[in-house]
Amino acid sequence: MPLLLPLLLGRKKMPVVQTWHEPLSWWRGVRYLPCAVTRDMLITVEPDYRPLVPSFLWRVLGRKRALRHIPVGAMIPEVELAGVDREAIR
């Protein structure tokens, strides 16, 4: 059902934003086809996602209105703050 949800919501003209995390094999690419045909936004957590997706699926993904990369928290460098700076942010 989760793989069909973007398609069903897209048919009802509801905006759909998807986040794809891992590479897709050919078979998983076929399973993700209903997600790929929606025209709304796709967010990936890998900086260069194109080689991680089967080519047939990438042709469908080209119809997306927006394709963005947002790193997951583990990829964002840690920042050390002094106690005063931490309190100022709070």
Stockholm file with secondary structure:
# STOCKHOLM 1.0

chainA/1-90         MPLLLPLLLGRKKMPVVQTWHEPLSWWRGVRYLPCAVTRDMLITVEPDYRPLVPSFLWRVLGRKRALRHIPVGAMIPEVELAGVDREAIR
#=GR chainA/1-90 SS CTTTHHHHHHHTTCCCEEEECSCCCHHHHHHTHHHHTCCSEEEESSSSCGGGSCHHHHHHHTTCSEEEECCCGGGSCCCCCCHHHHHHHC
#=GC SS_cons        CTTTHHHHHHHTTCCCEEEECSCCCHHHHHHTHHHHTCCSEEEESSSSCGGGSCHHHHHHHTTCSEEEECCCGGGSCCCCCCHHHHHHHC
//
